């Protein structure tokens, strides 16, 4: 008789229902989601009500072999106290035992509810280095908890996959990042890229059955997008450094490398490669590349013997961004993604015999990698982001899709699915990260110059800050409710409140009206194709649609115009709507995606989708390109002040930096502020109304591991 899986109780404490299998707490219809380790800290306390749980026990139980300071425990307890509304000076729920640990003060009830799904303990990881096996076990538990949602949360209109019994097992468990796995053609060996938590170096490792992983590269270059040859013991990969990007072949028998393609670089987003794959006969490599700053990313065939490369499509696709190329095993089809006219991606395939291109997917998604299902020819498995949640999905060439895993888990992102050679194993990467919002003084003469001040902080992702014109409040995006939503808070981050709880609303940016009362943002439901512009009263919470088919809102300085972008016949342009009589006028004629007025109200600055750069619109409607190399690919990573434009700049393998374009001197320079020079910057940038402070998003923590599912 088979052993029954362990059953985890739920708990009741202080009016809250604690659901460990879902990583959340529920009270009076309100749901608060917790990061995995914070939930584990809470469980340690709940399992010992009234007893002191030492910090040493929490270290051993939650973090195990990972070396941490007490700050990690203090941060977890602080987050729990925020949820319970507890006071450290007069605790009601969690008491601090100085220098020892913590204990639960109020009654705790454990409930074994038959309606709660059982949690099966996963098997031991198959690949590990050093003393990190226990870390992998924790990752496996996280993934198993996510599996309870496998069939429950299928997307509307899509049938659930018949694979709920498949178990997710960690394949790599090192601390840091493991990415871009590729299986060899001969056995179960695989290669992958690893970066430790402390450094910026990405190196290739080879994992063979029964052996410790072997490091194959040891350079300052960044390796990525590994692919084994289908016919030889050779791998192709992309090698990046600040001066160039190359496609390199590495022979695993001789350990010799050779470059087969090279581009001189001027910046991370000027030229680059966005994925590659081998043709089934091993004679060609298809890759996605951006060859110059005047072109978008397109697909190319590279003949390995001659070194010659040609575009996949004879006619250039203007302002189209293509990546993730993947050949079917028989070479009949080439799948890839293409940026659509709403700024999200669709999966396409090219019939290699007839030369015809067909679109497969039809909804607004951001694709995070794809591969052909070798057990079911003509089908693809891919990772997708929809409404701020991440899914593993499967589709056939007709677009009939099913959700395989939904979601990956709060705070986690699934990317880069890959099958082994016979299609019996599917792997993908689980990326977990959190971001917070900070500010720093921009005037070196101020007393607080060089200091970094947290504004909005949580264990979730908070990003894209926008300060109200009166400087009293901040609007930002966050996934702390489980999906991407618009939140507002006081200028110091206190009193956070969600303002975009509009059903299945998806949001991408937000801005304030000049009177600092109304918030405007683009959103849509799952049933809608395009975005509408919503207005929400920050006081009452009432909302309404103010413009259909609208994106990227921003007000003029005098409040007379609401700028937004709109796509018609596949082309994005900037429009403006009068706040007095409601008339709508077209502003640009040569494309535009988001707009900002200068502080004097006399100039308009714009950027364009998939075209790094910032342009100035003159009074006669003409355009002057001010910048051609900022990190504005995310479209919201720039802001306009009185003296110039701040933007996030990328350069090679270095960390993104904040740069400044000086209106008077007509030149750009990196901002020399010690508070921000070594931060991992993410999406979002804004200036305070007086130009004294810059607000931005910082990556606080990130980790990735590769996991597998047996696909038979």
matplotlib code that plots the C-alpha trace (Angstrom):
import matplotlib.pyplot as plt

x = [0.0, 1.4, 2.3, -0.2, 1.1, 1.6, -1.2, -0.5, -3.0, -4.4, -4.3, -6.6, -4.9, -6.1, -9.1, -6.9, -7.0, -3.4, -3.2, 0.3, -0.4, -1.3, 1.2, -1.5, -3.7, -7.4, -9.6, -13.1, -12.7, -9.2, -6.3, -2.6, 0.0, 3.4, 6.8, 7.7, 10.3, 8.1, 5.4, 7.9, 8.9, 5.2, 4.7, 7.6, 5.9, 2.4, 3.7, 5.0, 2.3, 3.3, 6.8, 10.0, 11.3, 15.0, 16.7, 19.0, 15.9, 14.6, 18.0, 18.0, 14.4, 13.9, 17.3, 19.2, 22.7, 22.3, 24.5, 22.4, 22.4, 19.7, 18.4, 16.6, 14.7, 14.0, 12.7, 10.4, 9.0, 8.5, 6.4, 4.3, 3.7, 2.5, 0.0, -1.4, -1.2, 1.0, 3.0, 6.5, 6.1, 2.8, 2.7, -0.6, 0.5, 4.3, 6.6, 10.3, 12.5, 15.6, 18.7, 16.9, 14.0, 10.2, 6.9, 3.2, 1.1, -2.5, -4.4, -3.6, -6.0, -4.7, -7.4, -7.1, -9.6, -10.5, -11.0, -7.4, -5.1, -2.4, 1.2, 3.5, 7.1, 9.3, 12.2, 15.9, 17.4, 19.5, 22.2, 23.9, 27.2, 28.7, 26.4, 23.3, 21.1, 18.7, 18.2, 17.0, 14.6, 13.0, 12.7, 11.0, 8.5, 7.7, 7.0, 4.9, 2.8, 2.3, 1.1, -2.1, -3.3, -2.4, -5.9, -8.0, -6.8, -6.9, -7.4, -11.0, -11.6, -8.7, -9.0, -6.8, -4.0, -4.4, -1.1, -1.8, 0.0, 3.3, 5.8, 8.2, 11.7, 14.7, 17.5, 19.9, 20.1, 23.1, 22.8, 22.6, 21.3, 21.1, 19.8, 19.7, 19.8, 20.3, 20.4, 23.1, 22.2, 23.9, 22.8, 21.2, 24.1, 23.2, 24.9, 23.7, 24.9, 25.5, 26.2, 26.8, 24.9, 27.9, 29.5, 28.5, 30.3, 28.2, 30.0, 29.0, 28.8, 28.5, 26.5, 27.0, 25.3, 27.1, 29.6, 30.0, 29.2, 32.3, 33.0, 33.6, 34.3, 35.9, 35.9, 34.5, 32.2, 28.6, 27.5, 23.8, 21.3, 23.1, 22.1, 23.6, 24.2, 21.7, 24.4, 27.7, 29.1, 29.3, 27.3, 26.5, 26.1, 26.1, 29.1, 28.7, 31.1, 31.1, 32.8, 31.2, 28.7, 29.6, 28.1, 30.6, 30.9, 32.4, 33.5, 33.1, 35.6, 38.5, 37.3, 38.2, 36.1, 35.6, 33.6, 31.2, 29.5, 30.5, 29.0, 30.8, 28.7, 27.9, 25.6, 23.5, 20.5, 22.2, 23.3, 22.7, 21.4, 18.0, 18.1, 19.4, 18.8, 20.5, 18.9, 18.2, 21.0, 23.5, 24.6, 22.9, 22.1, 19.1, 19.5, 17.6, 19.8, 19.8, 22.6, 22.6, 20.9, 18.8, 17.2, 15.0, 15.7, 15.1, 15.8, 18.9, 20.2, 23.9, 25.8, 28.4, 30.8, 31.0, 30.2, 27.7, 24.3, 21.1, 17.8, 15.0, 12.5, 13.4, 11.3, 12.3, 9.6, 9.7, 9.5, 8.9, 10.9, 11.5, 13.2, 13.2, 13.7, 13.2, 13.2, 10.9, 12.7, 11.9, 13.0, 9.6, 8.7, 10.5, 8.7, 9.5, 7.9, 7.0, 6.1, 2.6, 1.0, 0.0, 3.6, 3.1, 4.2, 2.6, 4.0, 4.4, 5.7, 7.4, 6.6, 10.1, 8.8, 6.2, 7.7, 4.4, 4.2, 1.3, 0.4, -0.4, -1.4, -4.0, -4.1, -2.0, 1.0, 4.6, 6.4, 9.3, 10.6, 9.3, 10.2, 8.6, 6.9, 8.6, 6.0, 3.3, 4.6, 3.1, 2.7, 4.7, 5.2, 5.9, 6.1, 3.8, 2.9, -0.7, -2.1, 1.1, 0.8, 3.1, 1.9, 3.4, 1.2, 0.9, -0.5, -0.9, -0.3, -4.0, -3.8, -5.7, -4.1, -4.1, -2.6, -0.1, 0.9, -0.9, 0.5, 4.2, 3.8, 3.6, 6.8, 8.1, 8.5, 8.8, 11.0, 12.9, 11.1, 13.3, 12.8, 15.4, 16.2, 13.4, 10.9, 10.5, 11.6, 10.6, 12.8, 12.2, 13.6, 12.0, 13.1, 12.1, 12.8, 11.6, 11.9, 11.4, 11.2, 13.9, 14.8, 18.0, 18.8, 20.1, 21.7, 25.2, 24.8, 22.0, 22.7, 21.2, 23.0, 24.6, 22.0, 19.6, 16.1, 13.5, 10.0, 7.9, 9.2, 7.7, 8.6, 6.9, 7.5, 6.9, 7.9, 7.2, 6.8, 5.1, 5.0, 1.8, 2.3, 1.8, 4.5, 2.2, 1.6, 3.1, 1.4, 3.2, 2.6, 2.8, 1.9, 1.4, -2.3, -1.3, -1.5, -0.2, -2.3, -2.0, -1.4, -1.1, 0.7, 1.8, 5.1, 7.0, 5.3, 2.9, -0.8, -0.6, -3.9, -4.8, -6.9, -7.2, -9.1, -11.3, -11.8, -9.2, -7.6, -4.1, -2.1, 1.1, 1.7, 0.0, 0.0, -1.6, -3.8, -2.4, -4.7, -3.2, -6.6, -7.2, -5.0, -5.0, -3.8, -4.3, -6.1, -8.1, -10.0, -9.1, -11.9, -10.7, -8.1, -6.9, -6.3, -8.7, -7.7, -9.2, -9.6, -9.8, -10.7, -7.9, -10.3, -13.5, -12.1, -14.8, -13.6, -14.6, -13.2, -12.2, -10.7, -10.8, -7.8, -5.4, -2.1, 0.8, -1.2, 0.6, -0.8, 0.4, 1.9, -1.2, -3.6, -5.4, -4.3, -4.1, -1.5, -1.7, -0.6, -2.9, -2.3, -4.2, -3.3, -0.4, 1.3, 1.7, 1.2, 0.9, -2.5, -3.9, -7.4, -8.7, -9.7, -12.0, -14.1, -13.0, -11.7, -9.0, -6.0, -3.2, 0.3, 2.9, 3.2, 6.3, 5.4, 5.4, 4.7, 4.9, 5.1, 6.3, 6.0, 8.9, 8.5, 8.0, 5.2, 6.8, 8.3, 7.1, 9.4, 8.5, 10.0, 9.0, 8.2, 11.2, 13.4, 15.7, 15.9, 14.1, 12.8, 11.7, 8.6, 8.8, 6.0, 5.6, 5.3, 8.8, 11.0, 14.6, 16.3, 18.0, 19.2, 19.9, 21.4, 19.4, 17.9, 14.4, 13.5, 11.1, 9.4, 9.0, 12.6, 13.0, 11.7, 12.0, 13.2, 13.8, 17.4, 17.3, 16.2, 17.1, 17.1, 18.4, 21.5, 22.9, 26.5, 27.7, 27.8, 27.9, 25.0, 22.4, 23.2, 21.2, 22.3, 21.4, 20.9, 21.7, 19.4, 21.8, 25.0, 23.3, 25.2, 24.7, 26.7, 26.3, 25.0, 27.8, 25.9, 27.5, 24.0, 23.0, 26.2, 26.1, 22.3, 20.5, 18.0, 14.6, 11.6, 10.5, 11.9, 10.4, 11.5, 9.9, 8.0, 10.8, 13.5, 15.3, 14.7, 14.9, 12.6, 13.6, 13.1, 15.8, 16.1, 16.5, 16.9, 16.8, 17.4, 16.8, 16.9, 16.2, 13.4, 12.1, 8.8, 8.8, 6.7, 5.8]
y = [0.0, 3.4, 5.9, 8.7, 12.2, 14.5, 16.8, 20.4, 22.0, 25.5, 27.8, 30.4, 33.3, 36.8, 36.4, 35.4, 32.0, 31.0, 28.9, 27.5, 25.6, 28.9, 31.1, 33.5, 34.7, 35.4, 37.6, 39.1, 38.6, 40.2, 38.1, 38.9, 36.8, 36.1, 35.3, 31.6, 32.2, 34.6, 32.0, 29.4, 31.8, 32.2, 28.4, 27.9, 30.3, 28.8, 25.2, 26.4, 28.7, 30.3, 29.0, 30.9, 30.1, 30.9, 32.7, 29.6, 27.4, 29.8, 29.8, 26.0, 25.5, 28.3, 29.1, 25.9, 26.0, 29.5, 32.0, 35.0, 37.7, 38.3, 41.0, 38.4, 37.2, 40.7, 41.6, 38.6, 39.3, 43.0, 41.9, 39.6, 42.4, 44.6, 42.0, 41.5, 45.2, 44.4, 46.9, 46.1, 48.3, 46.7, 43.3, 41.5, 38.7, 38.4, 39.1, 39.7, 37.9, 40.1, 38.4, 35.0, 34.9, 35.3, 33.8, 33.9, 35.5, 35.0, 31.6, 29.5, 26.9, 24.2, 23.0, 19.8, 20.7, 17.9, 20.5, 21.6, 19.8, 17.5, 18.5, 15.8, 16.0, 16.0, 13.8, 14.7, 17.0, 15.3, 17.9, 20.0, 21.5, 22.1, 22.2, 23.5, 20.4, 21.6, 24.9, 22.9, 20.9, 24.2, 25.3, 22.0, 22.5, 25.9, 24.4, 21.6, 24.2, 25.9, 22.6, 22.7, 25.4, 23.4, 22.7, 25.0, 28.2, 27.5, 30.5, 31.2, 29.7, 27.3, 23.7, 22.5, 20.1, 16.5, 16.4, 17.5, 14.3, 15.4, 16.4, 19.3, 18.5, 20.8, 20.1, 22.7, 24.0, 26.4, 29.7, 32.4, 32.0, 29.0, 29.6, 28.6, 24.8, 22.6, 18.8, 16.9, 14.6, 11.4, 11.0, 12.9, 15.4, 19.0, 22.4, 25.6, 29.0, 29.8, 33.2, 33.3, 35.7, 38.0, 38.3, 39.5, 36.6, 34.1, 30.8, 27.6, 24.4, 20.8, 18.3, 14.6, 11.7, 10.7, 13.5, 17.0, 19.9, 20.9, 24.6, 25.0, 28.8, 31.2, 34.7, 38.1, 37.7, 36.9, 33.6, 33.0, 31.2, 27.8, 25.2, 21.8, 20.7, 18.0, 16.0, 16.6, 17.2, 20.9, 23.8, 27.2, 30.2, 34.0, 35.7, 39.4, 41.9, 45.8, 45.9, 43.1, 40.3, 37.0, 33.6, 31.0, 27.3, 25.1, 21.6, 19.5, 16.8, 19.2, 22.1, 24.4, 27.5, 29.4, 32.5, 32.2, 35.6, 38.9, 42.4, 45.5, 46.9, 50.4, 49.5, 46.7, 47.6, 49.0, 45.7, 42.2, 38.7, 37.6, 33.8, 31.1, 27.5, 24.9, 23.6, 19.8, 19.0, 21.0, 23.1, 26.4, 28.5, 30.7, 33.7, 36.9, 40.0, 43.7, 44.7, 48.4, 51.2, 52.0, 48.5, 46.4, 42.8, 40.4, 36.8, 35.6, 32.3, 31.7, 29.2, 27.7, 26.5, 29.9, 32.3, 34.1, 35.2, 36.2, 37.6, 35.0, 37.4, 38.9, 42.0, 43.9, 44.0, 47.7, 48.3, 44.6, 42.9, 39.1, 36.7, 33.1, 31.2, 27.4, 24.8, 21.8, 18.5, 17.7, 21.2, 21.9, 24.8, 27.7, 29.1, 32.6, 35.5, 38.9, 42.1, 43.1, 46.6, 46.7, 46.2, 42.5, 39.4, 36.7, 33.3, 32.8, 30.0, 30.0, 27.1, 26.4, 24.7, 27.2, 30.3, 31.4, 32.9, 32.2, 33.6, 31.0, 32.9, 35.6, 37.1, 39.9, 38.0, 38.6, 35.4, 34.2, 31.4, 28.5, 25.0, 22.3, 19.4, 16.3, 13.9, 15.8, 17.0, 20.3, 21.6, 24.2, 24.7, 28.3, 30.5, 33.5, 36.5, 37.6, 40.2, 40.1, 36.3, 33.7, 30.5, 27.4, 26.9, 24.6, 25.4, 23.7, 25.4, 26.3, 28.3, 25.8, 26.3, 24.8, 25.9, 23.5, 25.4, 28.5, 30.3, 29.7, 31.1, 34.6, 36.5, 33.8, 34.0, 31.0, 31.3, 29.4, 26.0, 23.3, 19.6, 16.9, 15.1, 12.5, 14.8, 12.8, 15.7, 19.3, 21.9, 25.5, 28.2, 29.6, 33.2, 34.8, 38.5, 41.5, 45.2, 48.3, 52.1, 54.5, 58.1, 60.1, 63.9, 65.1, 68.4, 67.7, 70.8, 69.3, 67.8, 64.4, 64.2, 60.7, 59.1, 56.4, 56.6, 53.8, 55.0, 51.9, 48.6, 45.1, 41.5, 41.8, 43.7, 47.5, 49.6, 52.5, 55.4, 58.6, 61.5, 63.6, 67.3, 68.5, 66.1, 64.6, 61.1, 58.5, 56.1, 52.9, 49.4, 46.3, 42.6, 42.4, 41.6, 38.6, 40.5, 43.7, 46.6, 50.3, 51.4, 54.8, 55.8, 58.9, 60.3, 58.4, 55.1, 54.9, 54.1, 52.1, 51.4, 49.6, 51.7, 49.5, 46.6, 46.4, 42.7, 41.2, 44.5, 44.6, 47.8, 49.0, 52.6, 55.3, 59.1, 61.8, 64.7, 68.2, 68.6, 65.4, 63.8, 61.5, 58.7, 57.6, 54.3, 52.0, 48.7, 45.9, 42.8, 39.3, 39.5, 42.8, 43.1, 46.6, 48.9, 51.6, 54.6, 54.6, 57.4, 56.6, 59.0, 58.5, 59.6, 57.7, 54.9, 55.4, 54.8, 55.3, 54.9, 58.2, 57.1, 53.8, 52.3, 54.4, 53.8, 55.6, 58.6, 61.9, 65.4, 68.7, 71.0, 73.4, 70.4, 71.4, 68.2, 64.5, 62.9, 59.2, 56.8, 54.9, 52.3, 52.5, 50.0, 48.7, 52.1, 53.8, 57.6, 60.2, 61.8, 64.4, 65.0, 68.3, 68.3, 71.3, 70.1, 66.5, 66.9, 64.6, 65.6, 63.6, 64.9, 62.8, 61.7, 59.6, 57.2, 57.8, 55.6, 57.8, 61.6, 64.0, 67.8, 69.9, 71.7, 75.0, 73.5, 74.7, 71.4, 67.9, 64.9, 61.4, 57.9, 55.2, 51.5, 49.2, 52.2, 53.4, 57.2, 60.4, 63.0, 66.6, 67.7, 71.2, 73.7, 72.9, 69.2, 68.3, 66.0, 66.3, 63.3, 64.3, 60.9, 57.7, 55.4, 55.6, 52.6, 53.6, 50.2, 49.7, 53.0, 54.4, 54.6, 58.3, 61.6, 65.3, 68.0, 71.7, 71.3, 68.1, 64.5, 61.7, 58.2, 54.7, 53.8, 50.4, 49.7, 46.2, 43.9, 46.7, 47.5, 49.9, 53.5, 56.7, 59.3, 62.9, 64.8, 68.5, 70.8, 73.7, 71.8, 69.3, 66.3, 63.4, 62.1, 59.4, 60.8, 60.8, 60.0, 57.4, 56.4, 54.9, 53.9, 50.2, 49.5, 47.1, 49.5, 48.3, 49.8, 53.3, 56.8, 60.1, 63.5, 65.3, 68.4, 70.7, 68.6, 67.9, 64.1, 61.3, 58.2, 54.9, 51.1, 48.8, 45.0, 43.9, 40.1, 37.7, 33.9, 31.4, 27.6, 25.1, 22.5, 19.6, 17.7, 14.1, 14.5, 10.8]
z = [0.0, -1.0, 1.7, 2.0, 1.3, 4.2, 5.0, 6.1, 8.5, 8.1, 11.1, 12.8, 14.6, 15.5, 13.2, 10.2, 8.4, 7.5, 4.3, 4.0, 0.8, -0.8, 0.9, 2.0, 4.9, 4.6, 6.9, 6.2, 2.4, 2.3, 1.1, 1.9, 0.1, 1.7, 0.3, 0.9, 3.6, 5.5, 5.5, 6.8, 9.6, 10.5, 10.5, 12.9, 15.3, 14.8, 15.4, 18.8, 20.3, 23.5, 23.2, 22.4, 18.9, 18.8, 16.0, 15.6, 15.1, 12.4, 10.7, 10.6, 9.7, 7.1, 5.7, 6.5, 4.9, 3.5, 5.3, 6.4, 9.1, 11.6, 9.2, 7.2, 10.2, 11.5, 8.0, 8.0, 11.5, 10.5, 7.5, 9.7, 12.2, 9.4, 8.3, 11.9, 12.6, 15.6, 17.6, 18.8, 21.9, 22.9, 21.0, 20.7, 18.3, 18.1, 21.0, 20.7, 23.3, 23.2, 21.8, 21.8, 19.4, 19.2, 20.4, 19.5, 22.3, 21.1, 20.8, 17.7, 16.3, 13.9, 11.4, 9.3, 6.6, 4.2, 1.6, 1.7, -0.8, 0.4, -0.1, -1.4, -0.4, -3.6, -4.3, -3.7, -6.3, -8.9, -9.5, -6.8, -5.9, -2.4, 0.5, -1.2, -1.4, 1.4, -0.5, -3.5, -1.2, -0.1, -3.7, -4.5, -1.7, -3.1, -6.5, -5.1, -3.3, -6.6, -8.1, -6.1, -8.4, -11.5, -12.6, -10.5, -12.1, -15.8, -18.0, -19.1, -22.5, -22.3, -21.3, -18.4, -19.2, -18.2, -16.4, -12.8, -11.5, -13.0, -10.3, -10.5, -9.3, -9.0, -11.5, -10.2, -6.7, -6.5, -4.7, -7.3, -10.9, -13.2, -16.6, -20.3, -19.9, -23.0, -23.2, -25.1, -28.0, -26.6, -23.0, -20.1, -19.9, -20.0, -20.0, -18.3, -17.2, -13.6, -11.8, -8.1, -5.9, -5.2, -8.7, -12.1, -14.0, -15.9, -16.8, -18.5, -16.6, -17.8, -15.8, -16.5, -14.7, -11.5, -11.7, -10.1, -12.5, -14.5, -15.3, -19.0, -19.2, -16.8, -18.3, -17.5, -20.5, -20.1, -21.7, -22.5, -24.8, -24.8, -27.5, -28.1, -31.7, -32.8, -34.5, -32.5, -29.1, -29.7, -28.1, -29.5, -27.2, -27.1, -25.5, -24.4, -23.1, -23.3, -26.6, -28.7, -28.8, -30.5, -31.3, -30.2, -30.7, -28.0, -28.7, -25.6, -26.8, -27.5, -25.3, -28.1, -29.0, -32.2, -33.1, -36.0, -35.7, -34.2, -33.7, -32.3, -29.5, -28.4, -25.5, -24.2, -26.3, -29.4, -30.8, -29.4, -29.9, -28.6, -28.9, -31.2, -32.4, -34.6, -37.8, -37.5, -39.8, -37.8, -40.8, -39.8, -36.8, -36.7, -34.4, -33.4, -33.7, -33.7, -36.1, -35.5, -33.5, -36.6, -36.8, -34.6, -33.7, -36.5, -37.5, -39.5, -40.9, -40.3, -42.5, -40.1, -42.8, -44.7, -41.8, -44.1, -42.6, -44.4, -43.0, -42.6, -44.2, -47.5, -46.8, -43.7, -41.0, -40.0, -36.3, -35.6, -32.8, -33.2, -30.9, -29.4, -32.7, -32.5, -35.3, -35.1, -35.0, -38.7, -39.8, -41.3, -39.1, -37.5, -34.5, -33.1, -31.3, -32.7, -30.9, -31.8, -32.1, -28.5, -27.2, -26.3, -28.1, -30.3, -31.3, -35.1, -37.2, -40.6, -43.0, -44.3, -47.5, -48.5, -47.0, -45.4, -41.9, -39.6, -36.2, -33.5, -30.3, -30.2, -26.7, -25.2, -23.6, -22.9, -24.1, -21.9, -24.1, -26.1, -27.4, -29.6, -27.8, -29.1, -27.7, -29.7, -33.1, -34.2, -30.6, -28.6, -24.9, -23.8, -20.8, -20.7, -18.6, -18.5, -16.1, -14.0, -13.5, -15.2, -16.9, -18.5, -21.6, -24.6, -28.0, -31.4, -34.7, -34.9, -31.6, -29.5, -26.1, -22.6, -19.3, -17.8, -14.7, -13.3, -11.6, -11.0, -7.5, -6.0, -6.8, -9.2, -12.9, -15.2, -18.3, -21.0, -21.3, -22.9, -23.7, -23.7, -27.0, -26.8, -25.3, -22.1, -19.8, -19.8, -18.0, -17.3, -15.1, -11.9, -11.3, -8.0, -7.3, -5.4, -6.1, -3.9, -4.6, -3.3, -3.7, -3.6, -3.6, -7.0, -5.7, -4.3, -2.1, -0.1, 3.3, 2.3, -1.0, -1.5, 0.8, -0.3, 1.3, 1.0, 0.0, -0.9, 0.4, 0.6, -0.1, -3.4, -6.6, -6.3, -9.3, -11.7, -9.2, -10.1, -7.6, -7.3, -8.5, -4.9, -3.7, -1.1, -2.5, -4.8, -7.3, -8.2, -9.6, -7.3, -7.4, -3.6, -4.3, -6.5, -9.8, -11.2, -9.8, -9.3, -5.7, -4.0, -0.8, 1.1, -0.2, 2.5, 1.6, 4.4, 4.1, 0.9, -0.9, -4.0, -6.4, -9.5, -8.1, -11.3, -11.7, -14.0, -14.8, -16.3, -15.7, -17.2, -16.1, -14.0, -13.6, -11.6, -12.7, -12.1, -9.0, -7.4, -6.8, -9.8, -11.0, -14.7, -16.0, -18.9, -18.2, -19.8, -18.9, -20.2, -22.7, -24.2, -27.0, -26.3, -23.4, -22.2, -20.1, -16.6, -14.2, -10.4, -7.6, -5.0, -2.3, -3.0, -5.2, -7.9, -11.5, -15.1, -18.6, -20.1, -23.4, -25.3, -27.1, -25.1, -23.4, -21.5, -20.1, -19.0, -18.4, -19.8, -17.2, -17.3, -17.1, -20.3, -22.2, -21.5, -23.7, -24.5, -27.2, -29.6, -32.3, -35.6, -38.3, -36.4, -35.9, -32.5, -32.4, -29.6, -29.2, -26.8, -25.3, -24.1, -20.5, -21.3, -24.2, -24.8, -28.3, -29.4, -31.6, -33.2, -32.1, -33.9, -37.6, -37.4, -34.5, -30.8, -27.7, -24.6, -24.1, -21.4, -21.5, -20.3, -17.0, -18.8, -20.9, -24.1, -25.3, -25.8, -25.5, -26.8, -27.2, -29.7, -29.3, -29.9, -30.9, -28.1, -28.1, -27.1, -29.5, -29.1, -30.9, -32.3, -32.6, -36.3, -35.6, -36.6, -34.6, -33.4, -31.9, -28.7, -27.5, -29.5, -26.8, -23.5, -21.8, -22.7, -24.2, -21.3, -22.5, -18.9, -17.8, -18.3, -16.8, -17.7, -15.3, -15.7, -16.7, -18.7, -19.0, -16.6, -18.0, -17.2, -19.3, -20.1, -21.1, -21.8, -18.8, -16.2, -14.0, -15.4, -14.4, -14.3, -16.8, -17.5, -20.8, -20.2, -22.2, -22.1, -23.0, -25.4, -24.0, -21.7, -18.7, -16.1, -12.8, -10.2, -7.0, -4.7, -3.4, -6.8, -8.6, -7.7, -7.6, -9.8, -11.3, -12.7, -14.4, -13.5, -12.9, -11.7, -10.3, -7.4, -8.4, -7.2, -9.0, -5.7, -5.6, -8.0, -7.5, -9.0, -8.6, -7.3, -7.6, -4.0, -4.4, -7.3, -7.5, -10.3, -10.5, -13.2, -12.6, -14.5, -15.2, -16.5, -19.7, -20.4]

ax = plt.figure().add_subplot(projection="3d")
ax.plot(x, y, z, "-o")
ax.set_aspect("equal")
plt.show()
